[in-house]
Amino acid sequence: MSQQVTVMEVSPRDGLQNEDVPFTTEQKLELIDRALASGCRRIEVTSFVHPKVVPQMADAEAVCLGLPQRGDVSYTGLILNERGYDRLRATGRLDEAGLVVPASDTFGERNQGQDVAAARAMALDVLRRGGREGFPVQVTIAVAFGCPFEGEVPLQRVVDLAKAFADAGATEIALADTIGVGVPGQVLEAFTALRKTLGDALPLRAHFHDTRNTGIANAFAALQAGVNTLDASIGGIGGCPFAPNATGNIATEDLVYMLDRSSVAHDVRLPDLLDAAAWLETELGKPVPSSLLKAGGFPGSE
């Protein structure tokens, strides 16, 4: 089991992309500042997708220009294709690209206009470019635990995709439960299979949505499988516009509470996260899903 993990804060991208309340560039930068103040040192700040498809991300370049430039933080931008990679690189402000590839044809066609084979070929091209240019590109395999349109996703397909991307130079492989259908046994099996196939050197990351209330349990199962990094979103906000009924990511504060009580080391401070979640709730004008914001931390703790 992992005894130390990195928390990847995704609220500025995955958190906001499905919210009806439009956030200004300044609000997004304040959210990023609050994540930094909480100790987050790896943050997914935006995505380079068509603004008509995901309006919340229309100011991707402006967000990048406003990022605090500091040597102790890694900023990530999500991309779906080579055009997104070009836009990300043109900003000159991000530290890595996060490429998303679907594990099912129907989801891929609806999410990014590509079936699995086409998305795989595109990803290999982007990874080779990243290698030539010396720029880190990590890959997230979406709907790895189940597809809203096709149902079960064969584990071997996921493993084969991961192997192809690892061989092409991916700096990290992530599995995403995009619609929140995964359960701990499935998570343990999937990441154990990846470790067996990819070896111990390549970092693994997990991304869980809490649609069916299994997100934190899945995060613990990922830790048991030796995952290095866990995605989470302040307040538990988020969702995918192309995944019916998918709700938010696991809340960063809920995850940190679990890590703290499980003696798993990380660098994020719970009181500051709770302040950030409370601010976010006010800005959104509605309650956020976070359990810790409602219940507080362990009785008597600071």
C-alpha positions as CSV (number, residue, x, y, z in Angstrom):
1,M,0.0,0.0,0.0
2,S,1.2,3.5,-0.8
3,Q,2.4,5.3,2.3
4,Q,2.8,8.7,0.6
5,V,0.7,10.1,-2.2
6,T,0.3,13.3,-4.2
7,V,-3.1,14.9,-4.4
8,M,-3.9,16.3,-7.8
9,E,-6.4,19.1,-7.5
10,V,-8.8,19.2,-10.4
11,S,-11.5,21.6,-9.3
12,P,-10.4,24.4,-11.7
13,R,-11.0,22.1,-14.7
14,D,-13.0,18.9,-14.0
15,G,-14.7,20.6,-11.1
16,L,-16.0,23.7,-12.9
17,Q,-16.6,22.3,-16.4
18,N,-20.0,20.9,-15.6
19,E,-21.2,23.8,-13.5
20,D,-24.1,26.0,-14.7
21,V,-22.7,29.1,-12.9
22,P,-20.1,30.7,-15.2
23,F,-16.8,31.5,-13.4
24,T,-14.7,34.4,-14.5
25,T,-11.0,34.1,-15.1
26,E,-10.4,35.9,-11.9
27,Q,-12.6,33.5,-9.9
28,K,-10.7,30.6,-11.4
29,L,-7.4,32.1,-10.5
30,E,-8.6,32.7,-6.9
31,L,-9.7,29.0,-6.7
32,I,-6.2,28.0,-7.9
33,D,-4.7,30.4,-5.3
34,R,-6.8,28.8,-2.6
35,A,-5.6,25.3,-3.7
36,L,-2.0,26.5,-3.5
37,A,-2.6,28.0,-0.1
38,S,-3.9,24.6,1.0
39,G,-0.6,23.0,0.0
40,C,-1.7,21.5,-3.3
41,R,1.4,21.3,-5.6
42,R,-0.1,19.6,-8.6
43,I,-3.1,21.3,-10.1
44,E,-5.1,20.7,-13.3
45,V,-5.9,24.3,-14.2
46,T,-7.9,24.1,-17.4
47,S,-8.7,22.2,-20.6
48,F,-8.0,23.1,-24.2
49,V,-11.3,22.1,-25.8
50,H,-13.7,23.9,-28.1
51,P,-15.4,26.7,-26.2
52,K,-18.8,25.9,-27.8
53,V,-18.6,22.4,-26.4
54,V,-17.4,23.3,-22.9
55,P,-18.1,27.0,-22.4
56,Q,-16.6,27.1,-18.9
57,M,-13.1,26.4,-20.4
58,A,-13.3,29.2,-23.0
59,D,-10.7,31.3,-21.2
60,A,-8.0,28.6,-21.0
61,E,-5.2,30.8,-22.3
62,A,-6.2,33.7,-20.0
63,V,-6.1,31.4,-17.0
64,C,-2.7,30.2,-18.0
65,L,-1.4,33.7,-18.3
66,G,-2.6,34.5,-14.8
67,L,-1.0,31.5,-13.1
68,P,1.4,32.3,-10.3
69,Q,4.8,31.3,-11.6
70,R,6.6,29.3,-8.9
71,G,9.1,26.4,-8.9
72,D,7.3,24.2,-6.4
73,V,4.1,23.6,-8.4
74,S,3.2,21.5,-11.5
75,Y,0.4,22.9,-13.6
76,T,-1.5,20.6,-15.9
77,G,-3.8,21.3,-18.9
78,L,-6.2,18.7,-20.2
79,I,-6.2,18.0,-24.0
80,L,-8.3,15.7,-26.2
81,N,-6.3,16.0,-29.5
82,E,-3.3,17.4,-31.2
83,R,-4.9,20.8,-31.6
84,G,-5.3,21.0,-27.8
85,Y,-1.6,20.1,-27.4
86,D,-0.7,23.0,-29.8
87,R,-2.7,25.4,-27.8
88,L,-1.3,24.2,-24.5
89,R,2.3,24.5,-25.7
90,A,1.7,27.9,-27.1
91,T,0.9,29.3,-23.6
92,G,4.3,28.5,-22.3
93,R,2.9,28.4,-18.8
94,L,2.1,24.7,-18.1
95,D,4.3,21.9,-17.0
96,E,2.6,18.9,-18.5
97,A,-0.2,17.9,-20.8
98,G,-2.9,15.5,-19.6
99,L,-4.2,13.6,-22.6
100,V,-7.6,11.8,-22.3
101,V,-8.3,8.7,-24.3
102,P,-11.7,6.8,-24.1
103,A,-11.9,3.1,-23.4
104,S,-15.2,2.7,-25.2
105,D,-16.1,3.6,-28.8
106,T,-19.5,5.2,-28.0
107,F,-18.2,7.4,-25.2
108,G,-15.2,8.4,-27.3
109,E,-17.4,9.4,-30.2
110,R,-19.7,11.5,-28.0
111,N,-16.9,13.0,-25.9
112,Q,-14.3,13.8,-28.5
113,G,-15.5,12.6,-31.9
114,Q,-13.2,9.6,-32.0
115,D,-13.6,5.9,-31.4
116,V,-11.0,4.0,-29.4
117,A,-8.8,3.1,-32.4
118,A,-8.7,6.7,-33.7
119,A,-8.1,8.1,-30.2
120,R,-5.3,5.6,-29.6
121,A,-3.6,6.6,-32.9
122,M,-3.9,10.3,-32.0
123,A,-2.5,9.8,-28.6
124,L,0.5,7.9,-29.9
125,D,1.2,10.8,-32.2
126,V,1.0,13.4,-29.4
127,L,3.2,11.2,-27.1
128,R,5.8,11.0,-29.8
129,R,5.7,14.8,-30.2
130,G,6.1,15.3,-26.5
131,G,9.1,13.0,-26.5
132,R,10.7,14.9,-29.4
133,E,10.1,18.2,-27.7
134,G,11.0,17.1,-24.2
135,F,7.6,18.0,-22.9
136,P,5.8,15.6,-20.4
137,V,2.5,14.1,-21.6
138,Q,0.5,11.8,-19.3
139,V,-2.5,9.8,-20.3
140,T,-5.9,9.3,-18.6
141,I,-8.0,6.4,-19.8
142,A,-11.6,7.5,-19.5
143,V,-14.6,5.3,-18.6
144,A,-12.0,2.6,-17.6
145,F,-14.4,1.1,-15.1
146,G,-17.6,1.3,-17.1
147,C,-19.3,3.2,-19.9
148,P,-22.6,4.9,-19.7
149,F,-23.6,3.7,-23.2
150,E,-21.9,0.3,-23.6
151,G,-21.8,-0.9,-20.0
152,E,-18.9,-3.2,-19.0
153,V,-15.4,-2.2,-20.4
154,P,-13.0,-5.2,-20.7
155,L,-10.0,-4.8,-18.4
156,Q,-7.7,-6.3,-21.0
157,R,-8.6,-3.4,-23.4
158,V,-7.7,-0.9,-20.7
159,V,-4.4,-2.7,-20.0
160,D,-3.5,-2.9,-23.7
161,L,-4.1,0.8,-24.1
162,A,-2.0,1.6,-21.1
163,K,0.8,-0.6,-22.4
164,A,0.8,1.2,-25.8
165,F,0.9,4.6,-24.2
166,A,3.6,3.6,-21.7
167,D,5.7,2.2,-24.6
168,A,5.2,5.5,-26.5
169,G,6.6,7.6,-23.6
170,A,3.7,8.5,-21.4
171,T,5.0,10.0,-18.1
172,E,2.1,8.6,-16.1
173,I,-1.0,6.5,-16.7
174,A,-4.3,7.2,-15.0
175,L,-7.5,5.3,-14.9
176,A,-10.7,7.3,-14.6
177,D,-14.0,6.2,-13.3
178,T,-15.7,8.9,-15.4
179,I,-19.3,8.0,-14.4
180,G,-18.7,6.7,-10.9
181,V,-19.6,3.0,-11.4
182,G,-16.4,1.4,-10.1
183,V,-16.1,-0.5,-6.8
184,P,-13.0,-1.2,-4.7
185,G,-12.5,-4.8,-5.8
186,Q,-12.6,-3.7,-9.4
187,V,-10.2,-0.9,-8.7
188,L,-7.7,-3.2,-7.0
189,E,-7.9,-5.6,-9.8
190,A,-7.4,-3.0,-12.5
191,F,-4.4,-1.2,-10.9
192,T,-2.8,-4.5,-9.9
193,A,-3.0,-5.6,-13.6
194,L,-1.4,-2.3,-14.7
195,R,1.5,-2.8,-12.2
196,K,2.0,-6.3,-13.4
197,T,2.1,-5.2,-17.1
198,L,3.9,-1.8,-16.7
199,G,6.3,-2.6,-13.9
200,D,6.9,-0.4,-10.8
201,A,8.7,2.6,-12.4
202,L,5.9,4.3,-14.2
203,P,3.7,6.5,-12.0
204,L,0.0,5.6,-11.8
205,R,-2.9,7.9,-11.0
206,A,-6.5,7.4,-10.1
207,H,-9.5,9.6,-10.9
208,F,-12.8,8.8,-9.2
209,H,-16.3,10.3,-9.4
210,D,-18.6,9.8,-6.5
211,T,-21.8,9.2,-8.4
212,R,-22.7,6.0,-6.5
213,N,-21.0,6.9,-3.2
214,T,-18.0,4.6,-3.8
215,G,-15.4,7.2,-4.6
216,I,-13.5,7.3,-1.2
217,A,-13.5,3.5,-0.9
218,N,-12.2,3.3,-4.5
219,A,-9.4,5.8,-3.6
220,F,-8.4,3.5,-0.7
221,A,-8.3,0.5,-3.0
222,A,-6.1,2.4,-5.3
223,L,-3.7,3.1,-2.5
224,Q,-3.7,-0.6,-1.7
225,A,-2.6,-1.2,-5.3
226,G,0.3,1.2,-5.0
227,V,-1.1,4.2,-6.9
228,N,1.1,7.3,-6.6
229,T,-1.4,10.1,-7.2
230,L,-5.1,10.6,-6.5
231,D,-7.3,13.2,-8.2
232,A,-9.8,15.2,-6.2
233,S,-11.8,18.4,-6.4
234,I,-12.4,21.0,-3.7
235,G,-16.0,20.8,-2.5
236,G,-16.5,17.6,-4.5
237,I,-17.8,19.5,-7.6
238,G,-17.5,18.3,-11.1
239,G,-18.9,16.0,-13.7
240,C,-18.6,15.2,-17.4
241,P,-21.0,17.0,-19.9
242,F,-21.0,13.8,-22.0
243,A,-21.6,11.3,-19.2
244,P,-25.3,11.1,-18.2
245,N,-25.9,11.3,-14.5
246,A,-22.2,11.5,-13.6
247,T,-21.8,13.7,-10.5
248,G,-18.7,15.3,-9.0
249,N,-15.3,14.1,-8.1
250,I,-14.4,12.9,-4.7
251,A,-14.0,16.0,-2.5
252,T,-10.4,16.9,-1.8
253,E,-11.2,17.6,1.8
254,D,-12.9,14.2,2.2
255,L,-9.9,12.5,0.6
256,V,-7.4,14.3,2.9
257,Y,-9.5,13.3,6.0
258,M,-9.2,9.7,4.9
259,L,-5.5,10.0,4.2
260,D,-4.9,11.7,7.5
261,R,-6.8,9.1,9.5
262,S,-5.1,6.3,7.6
263,S,-1.6,7.7,8.2
264,V,-0.9,8.2,4.5
265,A,1.5,11.1,4.0
266,H,0.6,14.0,1.7
267,D,1.2,17.8,1.7
268,V,-2.3,19.2,1.9
269,R,-3.8,21.0,4.9
270,L,-7.4,20.2,5.8
271,P,-8.4,23.5,7.5
272,D,-7.4,25.5,4.4
273,L,-9.3,23.1,2.1
274,L,-12.4,23.6,4.2
275,D,-12.0,27.3,3.9
276,A,-11.6,26.9,0.1
277,A,-14.7,24.7,-0.1
278,A,-16.8,27.2,1.9
279,W,-15.7,30.0,-0.5
280,L,-16.5,27.8,-3.5
281,E,-20.0,27.1,-2.1
282,T,-20.6,30.8,-1.8
283,E,-19.4,31.5,-5.3
284,L,-21.6,28.8,-6.8
285,G,-24.6,29.9,-4.8
286,K,-25.5,26.3,-3.8
287,P,-24.4,23.6,-1.4
288,V,-21.4,21.5,-2.6
289,P,-21.3,17.7,-2.1
290,S,-18.4,17.8,0.4
291,S,-19.1,15.7,3.5
292,L,-16.3,17.3,5.5
293,L,-17.7,20.8,4.9
294,K,-21.0,19.6,6.5
295,A,-19.6,17.5,9.3
296,G,-16.2,19.0,10.0
297,G,-13.0,17.1,10.9
298,F,-12.4,14.5,13.6
299,P,-13.9,15.7,17.0
300,G,-11.3,17.8,18.9
301,S,-8.9,18.1,16.0
302,E,-7.6,21.4,14.7
